[in-house]
Amino acid sequence: MGAVEPDLYRDTWVRYLGYANEVGESFRPLVPVPVVWASYGVATAYVTADAIDKGRRAAAAHVQDPAQATRVGVAVVDTFIWQSLASVAIPGFTINRLCAASLALLGTLTRWPLPLRRWATTALGLATIPVIITPIDREHPSCHIRTS
């Protein structure tokens, strides 16, 4: 038996492109908003590429049975929805709200100058990313799509 082909979108550094928007959200207090939106573009491109890859894999597994086209479509849609929610929407929203709240609280509770509050907020956002993505990566169902 041959070795299992590694999943580029799960088993390599490419996986972290799906979390580019969390980095963008963390830096929101320091960078122009178009930079944050560009980070969402990177994450969305990752999600789209992963969904296409899962569809390609499902299609290759069912090349002998074209009637299984539905299964290919399900693999693509399932991956796209899961990745959109788990890699982009939910973590991005979480980091956004955490950073907004921390910036507001630091403004209320401290006398720190605004640049220091912004950097502290960014550091908190960046430190939160591994806490958010570790459980998602551990339980990532689109990586276990059955192709047979």
Solvent accessible surface area in square Angstrom, and as a share of the most:
residue,aa,sasa,rsa
1,M,248,1.11
2,G,70,0.67
3,A,106,0.82
4,V,138,0.79
5,E,108,0.48
6,P,89,0.56
7,D,15,0.08
8,L,87,0.43
9,Y,34,0.13
10,R,60,0.22
11,D,89,0.46
12,T,48,0.28
13,W,178,0.63
14,V,17,0.10
15,R,6,0.02
16,Y,132,0.50
17,L,68,0.34
18,G,0,0.00
19,Y,6,0.02
20,A,20,0.16
21,N,0,0.00
22,E,0,0.00
23,V,66,0.38
24,G,6,0.06
25,E,4,0.02
26,S,0,0.00
27,F,57,0.24
28,R,76,0.28
29,P,24,0.15
30,L,56,0.28
31,V,42,0.24
32,P,88,0.55
33,V,72,0.41
34,P,96,0.60
35,V,74,0.43
36,V,0,0.00
37,W,155,0.54
38,A,62,0.48
39,S,16,0.10
40,Y,41,0.16
41,G,43,0.41
42,V,65,0.38
43,A,0,0.00
44,T,66,0.38
45,A,62,0.48
46,Y,8,0.03
47,V,1,0.01
48,T,53,0.31
49,A,34,0.27
50,D,2,0.01
51,A,2,0.02
52,I,112,0.57
53,D,14,0.07
54,K,11,0.05
55,G,5,0.04
56,R,129,0.47
57,R,56,0.20
58,A,1,0.01
59,A,45,0.35
60,A,65,0.50
61,A,52,0.40
62,H,21,0.10
63,V,106,0.61
64,Q,166,0.74
65,D,60,0.31
66,P,110,0.69
67,A,89,0.69
68,Q,59,0.26
69,A,67,0.52
70,T,105,0.61
71,R,89,0.33
72,V,31,0.18
73,G,34,0.33
74,V,90,0.52
75,A,2,0.02
76,V,49,0.28
77,V,85,0.49
78,D,62,0.32
79,T,0,0.00
80,F,84,0.35
81,I,93,0.47
82,W,71,0.25
83,Q,1,0.00
84,S,31,0.20
85,L,87,0.43
86,A,5,0.04
87,S,0,0.00
88,V,18,0.10
89,A,48,0.38
90,I,100,0.51
91,P,0,0.00
92,G,1,0.01
93,F,136,0.57
94,T,56,0.32
95,I,0,0.00
96,N,29,0.15
97,R,123,0.45
98,L,59,0.29
99,C,5,0.03
100,A,41,0.31
101,A,52,0.40
102,S,14,0.09
103,L,48,0.24
104,A,64,0.50
105,L,99,0.49
106,L,35,0.17
107,G,36,0.35
108,T,108,0.63
109,L,135,0.67
110,T,37,0.21
111,R,241,0.88
112,W,107,0.37
113,P,84,0.53
114,L,69,0.34
115,P,87,0.55
116,L,86,0.43
117,R,47,0.17
118,R,91,0.33
119,W,148,0.52
120,A,30,0.24
121,T,0,0.00
122,T,1,0.01
123,A,58,0.45
124,L,75,0.38
125,G,0,0.00
126,L,64,0.32
127,A,68,0.52
128,T,23,0.14
129,I,18,0.09
130,P,74,0.46
131,V,108,0.62
132,I,28,0.14
133,I,17,0.09
134,T,60,0.35
135,P,69,0.43
136,I,29,0.15
137,D,26,0.13
138,R,162,0.59
139,E,120,0.54
140,H,1,0.00
141,P,61,0.39
142,S,0,0.00
143,C,32,0.19
144,H,127,0.57
145,I,39,0.20
146,R,191,0.70
147,T,43,0.25
148,S,112,0.72
